[in-house]
Amino acid sequence: MKFKVIIYIALLIPTLTFAQMKVKSVGIAKPIEFTFGFQNQKGAFVWYKGKKEPIPLKFKSLDIDSNDRKSGQPDFYYYKYTEMYNGKATGEYGITEWPRNVGDIYYIRYKDGKKFKFELVEDEGMYDGKSMALLHGTQIHYHSFNGDNLRFVYPDKHQEKLVLNKLAKDKVRHLEINDYNFDGMGDVAFGMDSYNGQKVVFDIHEIFIYNANKMCFNKLIMPTSGTLGYFSDLKINKTTKELTTKSKVGNSWMSYTYKFDKTGKLLLVKIV
C-alpha cells in the first residue's frame, strides 16, 4: 500500500491529528525546505533539508474558525507551534487546515521578527509509509504501513531497533503519545483503528514507557492471563490512576481495569 504524500495527509484523517509533510519556501532567492511532522499536536518537529538533526516543536495553540459554517463553508483550523532550538524558543510555525487541504504555512524568526512563507511539496513519488515523531529528544522512526520496524534514536546517538506487532493487511498504524503510567512523562503507543461492533476504536498493541532516569523507552509488559493481550478503546483515568479497556467477548461486553504497582508493573485488578 502506497500513497502520494498529500493524499496520506488529507484522506486518512478528518483533521490533522497526525501528519508528516514536506514544504518549501516561497518568494526568496535561496530556497528552504523542511519536513514538518506531529502526532495529535505532540511529538512535533521540523527537519531542515541538509541538516543532521530535527528541531523539536512545542504546541502553542489551535484556533478554529467556524463563522461561515451556516453558509456551507468548512471550518478552518489554525495551528501554531513554538520552535525550541537548544531548549530556547527561537521561532513560531503556523499552518492552516481545512477538509483535504493545508495552506498558509509560515515561520516567524523571533530574533528579528522576519516571516517566511512556505507551500506544500506535492511529490510525484509515492509515500512509503515511513513516519517519525520526536519526544524527549528521541527520534521515533516507524512505519504507518509497509513494515513493522521500530527504531529509537536517542540524543546520545545510541539506536535501539525493535519489531512491532505485525500490521494487518490494508491497515494503517498510528502512534499515540500519552502519559500511560502517570509519572508526568509522555510515553508512546502503537496501534490501529478497528470496528468493535458499535463504533470505530483505537486498538493499542504496544506501549513504550519513558524512563526519565535512564532516558530510554521500555516496552510495557502486559499481564499474561485474563486479558486480551492488547488495549481496545483505552481510557486513562488520571484521578484513580487506572487504565480501562473493553471488548466484546462472545455476546457480552467485558471491561478490564489495570493499575501499576510500586515497581511499575502493570496489574489487572478488575474484570466486569
C-alpha positions in Angstrom: 0.0 0.0 0.0 1.4 3.4 -1.0 0.0 6.9 -1.1 1.1 10.2 -2.5 2.0 12.4 0.4 -0.8 14.9 0.0 -3.4 12.0 -0.1 -1.9 10.5 3.0 -2.4 13.7 4.9 -5.8 14.7 3.6 -7.8 11.4 3.2 -6.7 9.2 6.1 -7.8 11.6 8.8 -10.6 14.2 9.1 -8.3 16.7 10.6 -4.6 16.9 11.1 -4.3 14.6 14.2 -1.1 13.3 12.7 0.8 14.4 9.7 4.2 14.4 8.0 4.7 16.7 5.1 7.5 18.3 3.1 7.3 22.1 2.5 9.4 24.6 0.5 9.8 28.3 0.8 8.0 30.9 -1.3 9.4 34.2 -2.6 13.0 34.1 -1.5 16.1 33.6 -3.7 17.7 30.8 -1.8 15.0 28.0 -1.3 14.4 26.5 2.1 12.9 23.0 2.5 12.0 21.0 5.6 9.8 18.2 6.8 7.1 19.1 9.3 5.6 16.4 11.4 3.4 16.0 14.5 1.2 13.4 16.3 -2.0 14.9 17.6 -0.2 18.1 18.5 2.6 16.2 20.2 5.9 14.8 19.2 6.2 17.7 16.7 9.4 18.6 14.8 10.8 20.3 11.8 13.8 18.7 9.9 15.5 21.1 7.5 16.9 19.7 4.3 20.7 19.2 4.6 20.7 19.2 8.5 21.7 16.2 10.6 19.1 16.6 13.3 15.5 17.7 13.7 14.3 20.6 15.8 11.6 20.0 18.4 8.4 22.0 18.4 6.1 22.8 21.3 2.4 23.0 20.6 1.3 26.6 21.2 -2.4 27.0 20.2 -5.2 25.8 18.0 -7.9 28.3 16.8 -11.0 27.1 15.0 -12.9 29.4 12.6 -16.5 28.2 12.1 -18.1 31.6 11.3 -19.2 30.6 7.8 -20.5 27.1 8.7 -24.1 28.3 8.2 -23.3 29.3 4.6 -21.9 25.9 3.8 -18.2 26.8 4.3 -15.9 24.4 6.1 -14.2 25.1 9.5 -10.7 26.3 9.4 -8.1 25.1 11.9 -5.1 27.4 12.7 -2.2 25.6 14.4 0.7 27.3 16.0 4.0 25.7 17.2 6.9 27.2 19.0 10.4 26.2 17.8 12.6 25.0 20.7 16.2 25.2 19.5 18.7 24.1 22.1 16.0 24.5 24.7 15.1 28.1 23.8 12.1 29.5 22.0 13.5 30.8 18.7 10.5 31.0 16.4 6.9 30.2 15.5 5.5 27.8 12.9 1.9 28.1 11.7 -0.3 26.0 9.4 -3.9 26.2 8.4 -6.0 23.1 7.7 -9.5 22.6 6.2 -11.0 19.5 4.7 -8.5 17.8 2.5 -6.2 20.8 2.3 -3.4 22.6 4.2 -2.0 26.0 3.5 -0.8 29.4 4.9 2.3 27.7 6.2 4.7 30.1 7.8 7.7 30.6 10.1 8.4 33.7 12.2 12.0 34.1 13.4 11.9 35.6 16.8 15.3 37.3 16.8 14.3 39.8 14.0 10.6 39.1 13.5 11.1 38.1 9.9 8.3 36.0 8.4 8.9 33.2 5.9 6.1 31.6 3.8 6.0 28.0 2.7 4.0 25.8 0.5 3.4 22.0 0.4 5.6 19.9 -1.8 3.4 17.6 -3.8 5.9 14.9 -4.7 5.3 12.8 -7.8 6.9 10.0 -5.9 4.9 7.7 -3.6 4.8 7.8 0.2 6.4 4.6 1.5 4.8 4.6 5.0 7.9 5.7 6.9 7.0 8.1 9.7 8.6 9.8 12.7 7.9 11.6 15.9 10.2 13.4 18.3 9.8 13.0 22.0 12.2 13.7 24.9 14.8 14.5 22.3 14.4 10.9 20.9 13.7 10.3 17.2 11.0 7.6 16.9 11.0 6.0 13.5 8.2 3.6 12.5 6.1 2.5 9.6 2.5 3.6 9.2 2.3 0.8 6.6 4.6 -1.4 4.5 6.7 -2.5 7.5 6.8 -3.3 11.2 10.3 -2.0 12.2 10.7 0.5 15.0 13.8 2.5 15.7 14.6 4.8 18.7 17.5 7.2 18.1 18.4 8.8 21.4 20.0 12.2 22.0 23.4 10.5 22.5 23.0 8.9 19.1 22.5 5.4 20.5 20.0 3.5 18.5 17.6 0.7 19.5 15.9 -1.4 16.8 12.8 -3.4 17.5 9.9 -5.0 15.6 6.3 -4.0 16.3 3.2 -6.3 16.2 2.6 -7.3 12.6 0.3 -4.8 10.9 -2.9 -6.3 9.4 -3.3 -6.1 5.7 -4.7 -2.7 4.5 -4.5 -1.2 8.0 -2.7 2.0 8.9 -0.5 2.1 12.1 -0.9 5.1 14.4 1.4 6.4 17.1 -0.2 8.0 20.2 1.6 10.0 22.8 0.2 9.9 26.4 1.2 9.5 30.0 0.2 5.9 30.4 1.9 5.2 33.8 1.0 8.5 35.5 4.6 9.7 36.1 4.2 13.0 34.3 6.2 11.9 31.3 5.0 11.3 27.8 5.0 7.6 26.6 4.3 6.2 23.1 1.8 3.6 21.9 1.3 1.9 18.6 -1.9 0.5 17.2 -4.6 0.7 14.6 -8.3 1.5 14.2 -10.9 -1.2 14.3 -14.7 -1.6 14.5 -15.8 -3.1 17.7 -19.4 -3.7 16.8 -20.5 -0.3 18.0 -18.0 2.2 16.8 -14.5 2.7 15.4 -12.0 2.5 18.2 -8.2 2.6 18.5 -6.6 -0.7 19.4 -3.2 -0.3 21.1 -0.9 -3.3 20.6 2.3 -1.9 22.1 3.1 0.8 24.7 6.7 2.0 25.4 7.1 3.7 28.8 9.7 6.5 29.0 12.2 6.1 31.8 13.3 9.6 32.7 16.2 8.4 34.9 17.8 6.2 32.2 16.4 8.4 29.4 15.1 5.5 27.3 11.9 3.8 26.3 10.9 0.4 27.7 8.2 -1.8 26.3 5.3 -2.3 28.7 4.7 -5.9 29.7 1.0 -6.8 29.6 -0.4 -9.2 32.3 -0.2 -12.8 31.0 -3.6 -14.0 31.9 -7.2 -12.9 31.9 -6.6 -10.2 29.2 -7.0 -9.7 25.5 -3.3 -9.0 25.1 -4.0 -5.5 23.8 -5.9 -2.4 24.7 -9.1 -1.7 22.8 -10.7 1.8 23.2 -8.3 2.6 26.1 -9.4 5.1 28.7 -7.0 6.8 31.0 -8.2 7.9 34.5 -5.8 10.3 35.9 -7.7 10.7 39.2 -7.7 7.0 40.1 -4.5 6.2 38.0 -6.2 3.4 36.2 -6.3 2.2 32.6 -9.6 0.8 31.4 -10.4 -1.1 28.2 -13.4 -3.0 27.0 -14.1 -5.6 24.3 -16.9 -7.9 23.1 -16.3 -11.5 24.1 -19.0 -13.7 22.5 -22.2 -11.9 23.1 -21.1 -10.0 26.2 -19.1 -6.8 26.7 -16.2 -7.1 29.1 -14.4 -4.3 30.9 -10.8 -4.6 32.1 -9.2 -2.3 34.6 -5.4 -2.1 35.2 -3.2 -0.3 37.7 0.6 0.0 38.2 2.2 -1.3 41.3 5.1 0.5 43.1 7.6 -1.2 40.9 6.0 -0.1 37.7 4.5 -3.5 36.9 1.1 -3.4 35.2 -1.6 -5.4 37.0 -5.1 -6.5 36.0 -7.2 -5.5 39.0 -10.8 -5.9 37.8 -12.9 -7.6 35.2 -16.5 -6.7 34.8 
